[in-house]
Amino acid sequence: MESLRTIENWPATTAAAAVVRADGTVAGTHGPVDRRFPLASVTKPLAAYAALVAVEEGAIDLDEPAGPEGSTVRHLLAHTSGLAFDEQRTMAAPGDRRIYSNTGFEVLGDHIARATGIPFPEYLRQAVLEPLGMTGTDLPGSPAKDAVSTASDLARFAAELQAPRLLDARTVASATSVAFPGLSGVLPGYGNQRPNDWGLGFEIRGGKSPHWTGSSSSPRTFGHFGQSGTFLWVDPEAGAACAVLTDRAFGPWAVEAWPPFTDAVLAELRGR
């Protein structure tokens, strides 16, 4: 895909990209797709998928208590537990606000580890990474931000998100639909959003503006971006997903470069 070549013009030393169609075929790649990059918060969708496997296995339940008083697994996944961004401090009652929280995902990882008797990084490996053949991915630390992966591996995950094999398709559809609708909150790097739509571990584009996806991305688009200069989106209307990994931290360059890149990818997929 010609549109992928534009990553060569980004102010990053190294970047890799992959586009995957809804049927799992790779529409195109560019750059060193087997190079490992830190994912930063693109870790969260992987962790969320493992949590959903734990739900389907019966190890945990979405509505069981987890985190602050009154909070559940569902609240933690949807950033509505009330926990602060990066500390064990409760800032709101569960379900009242969308407070993006690394702490919430770390609490979730600990909760799953206690329920399964398996350290969360190992549970992620057994539940998601190994079955999908994501051999270049591992989690050496926090389930909120510490995974390392490759564009090739994220392409495998993107294929799974579009045609689930590890989970019931209804589980994935629910996880990528808005949880706790109508809540406002800050989307890191893009300011306050009203509403700040989120599913269970997946950010949902909705009508957000500004946003890191494209102006032609459908409101149903879901995914995540990371402060390490990474992103993964799935656009169900376009029938495709895109993963991009770079070695330059997120900043003004990404705010400027990512949306037109996505628009170019979508235009090429649509044959325009």
C-alpha positions in Angstrom: 0.0 0.0 0.0 1.4 3.3 -1.1 -0.2 5.2 1.8 2.0 3.3 4.3 5.2 4.7 2.7 4.4 8.1 4.2 5.7 6.9 7.6 9.2 7.4 6.0 8.5 11.1 6.3 7.8 11.1 10.0 10.4 12.4 12.5 11.1 8.9 13.8 14.3 7.0 13.1 12.4 3.7 12.7 8.7 3.1 12.0 6.7 0.0 11.0 3.1 -0.3 9.8 0.7 -3.1 8.9 -2.9 -3.0 7.6 -5.1 -6.0 8.0 -8.5 -6.6 6.3 -11.5 -8.0 8.2 -10.9 -11.4 6.6 -7.5 -11.6 8.3 -5.5 -11.0 5.1 -2.7 -8.4 5.2 -3.4 -5.6 2.9 0.1 -4.1 3.2 3.1 -3.6 5.4 6.0 -1.1 5.5 9.2 -1.0 7.5 10.7 -3.6 9.9 7.6 -5.4 10.9 9.4 -7.9 13.1 11.3 -5.3 15.1 10.2 -5.1 18.7 9.0 -1.7 20.0 7.7 -0.6 23.4 3.9 -0.4 23.1 3.2 2.0 26.0 -0.6 2.1 26.4 -1.3 -0.1 23.4 -0.6 -2.7 26.0 -4.1 -2.0 27.4 -6.1 -3.7 24.6 -4.0 -6.8 25.0 -4.5 -6.9 28.7 -8.2 -6.3 28.3 -8.4 -9.2 25.8 -6.8 -11.5 28.4 -9.3 -10.2 31.0 -12.2 -11.1 28.7 -10.7 -14.6 28.2 -10.7 -14.9 32.0 -14.4 -13.8 32.0 -15.3 -16.4 29.4 -13.3 -19.1 31.3 -15.3 -18.3 34.5 -12.2 -17.2 36.5 -13.7 -13.7 37.0 -16.9 -11.9 36.3 -17.3 -8.4 34.8 -19.6 -7.3 37.6 -17.7 -8.7 40.5 -16.0 -6.2 43.0 -12.5 -5.1 42.0 -10.7 -1.9 42.9 -12.2 0.9 45.0 -15.4 0.3 47.0 -18.3 0.0 44.6 -16.0 -0.6 41.6 -16.1 -3.8 39.5 -14.0 -5.4 36.8 -16.1 -3.6 34.2 -15.4 -0.2 35.8 -11.6 -0.9 35.8 -11.7 -1.9 32.1 -13.8 1.2 31.1 -11.7 3.7 33.1 -14.7 4.5 35.4 -13.5 3.0 38.7 -12.6 6.5 40.0 -8.9 5.6 40.4 -6.4 8.3 39.5 -4.1 8.1 36.5 -1.0 6.8 38.1 -1.5 6.5 41.8 -3.6 4.5 44.3 -6.0 7.5 44.9 -9.7 7.5 44.4 -10.9 10.7 42.6 -14.6 9.9 42.0 -17.3 7.4 42.7 -17.4 4.4 40.3 -19.3 5.2 37.2 -19.3 9.0 37.7 -16.4 10.0 35.5 -14.1 8.7 32.8 -10.7 9.0 34.5 -8.0 7.4 32.3 -6.1 5.2 34.7 -2.9 3.1 34.5 -3.5 2.2 38.1 -6.9 0.7 37.2 -5.3 -1.7 34.8 -2.6 -2.6 37.3 -5.3 -3.3 39.9 -7.1 -5.4 37.3 -3.9 -7.4 36.5 -3.5 -8.1 40.2 -7.1 -9.1 40.5 -6.8 -11.6 37.6 -3.6 -13.0 39.0 -5.3 -13.7 42.4 -8.3 -15.3 40.7 -6.3 -17.6 38.4 -3.2 -18.2 40.5 -1.1 -17.2 37.5 1.0 -14.0 37.3 -0.7 -11.7 34.9 2.1 -11.5 32.3 2.1 -15.3 32.1 -1.7 -15.4 31.9 -1.6 -12.9 29.0 0.9 -15.2 27.3 -1.2 -18.3 27.8 -4.5 -16.7 27.0 -3.7 -14.4 24.1 -0.1 -14.2 22.9 0.6 -17.9 22.4 -2.7 -18.9 20.8 -2.4 -16.1 18.3 1.3 -16.8 17.5 2.4 -13.5 18.8 5.9 -14.8 19.5 7.6 -11.3 19.4 5.4 -9.9 22.2 5.8 -10.1 25.9 4.8 -8.2 29.1 7.8 -7.6 31.4 5.9 -5.3 33.7 2.7 -3.3 34.0 -0.5 -4.5 32.2 -1.2 -0.8 31.6 1.9 0.2 29.6 4.9 -2.2 29.6 4.3 -4.7 26.7 6.8 -4.9 23.8 5.6 -6.1 20.4 6.0 -6.0 16.6 3.9 -4.8 13.8 3.6 -8.4 12.6 2.2 -9.5 16.0 -0.2 -6.6 16.2 -1.5 -7.5 12.8 -2.3 -11.0 14.2 -4.1 -9.3 17.1 -5.9 -7.0 14.7 -7.1 -10.0 12.7 -8.4 -11.6 15.9 -10.3 -8.4 16.8 -12.1 -8.4 13.5 -12.9 -12.2 13.4 -12.5 -13.5 16.9 -11.3 -17.1 17.6 -10.3 -16.8 21.2 -13.5 -15.1 22.4 -17.2 -15.2 21.4 -17.8 -12.5 18.8 -20.6 -11.1 21.1 -18.0 -10.6 23.8 -15.8 -8.6 21.5 -18.8 -6.6 20.1 -19.7 -5.7 23.7 -16.1 -4.7 24.6 -15.9 -2.5 21.6 -19.2 -0.7 22.3 -19.6 2.2 24.7 -19.5 1.2 28.3 -21.1 3.7 30.7 -22.4 6.0 28.0 -22.4 9.8 28.3 -19.4 10.2 30.6 -17.0 13.0 30.0 -13.2 12.9 30.6 -9.8 13.8 29.4 -8.3 11.8 26.4 -4.6 12.0 27.1 -2.9 14.3 24.6 -6.2 15.5 23.2 -7.9 17.2 26.1 -11.4 17.0 27.5 -14.0 15.1 25.5 -17.7 15.3 26.0 -18.5 12.4 25.9 -15.3 10.5 26.2 -16.5 7.2 24.8 -14.7 4.0 25.9 -15.5 0.3 25.7 -13.8 -2.4 27.9 -10.1 -1.6 27.3 -10.7 -0.1 23.9 -11.1 3.6 23.2 -14.0 4.3 20.9 -13.8 7.2 18.4 -17.4 8.3 18.5 -17.6 12.0 17.7 -14.4 13.0 19.5 -12.5 16.0 18.1 -9.6 16.4 18.1 -8.6 12.8 17.7 -5.7 10.6 16.7 -7.6 8.7 14.0 -8.6 10.3 10.7 -11.4 12.6 9.8 -12.8 9.8 7.6 -12.6 7.2 10.4 -16.1 5.9 11.3 -17.5 6.6 14.7 -17.4 2.9 15.4 -13.6 2.9 15.1 -11.9 1.5 18.2 -8.4 0.9 19.4 -5.7 2.7 21.4 -2.6 4.8 21.0 0.6 4.8 23.2 2.9 7.5 24.4 5.8 5.6 22.9 4.5 6.7 19.4 2.3 3.6 18.7 -1.3 3.0 17.7 -3.7 0.3 16.7 -7.2 1.1 15.2 -9.9 -1.1 13.9 -12.5 0.5 11.7 -15.5 -1.9 11.3 -17.1 0.3 8.5 -13.9 0.1 6.5 -13.4 -3.6 7.2 -9.8 -3.1 8.2 -7.4 -2.4 10.9 -4.0 -0.6 11.1 -1.1 -0.9 13.5 1.9 1.5 13.5 4.9 1.4 15.8 7.7 4.0 16.0 10.7 4.8 18.1 9.7 8.5 18.7 7.5 9.4 21.6 4.0 10.8 21.0 3.9 14.5 20.7 2.9 17.4 18.4 4.4 15.5 15.4 2.0 12.6 16.0 -1.0 14.9 16.5 -0.2 16.4 13.0 0.9 13.2 11.2 -1.4 10.5 12.3 -4.9 11.7 11.1 -3.9 12.3 7.5 -2.0 9.0 7.4 -5.1 7.2 8.5 -7.2 9.1 6.0 -4.8 8.1 3.3 -4.9 4.4 4.3 -8.7 4.5 4.4 -8.9 6.2 1.0 -6.5 3.6 -0.5 -8.6 0.8 0.9 -11.7 2.3 -0.6 -10.0 2.6 -3.9 -9.8 6.4 -4.1 
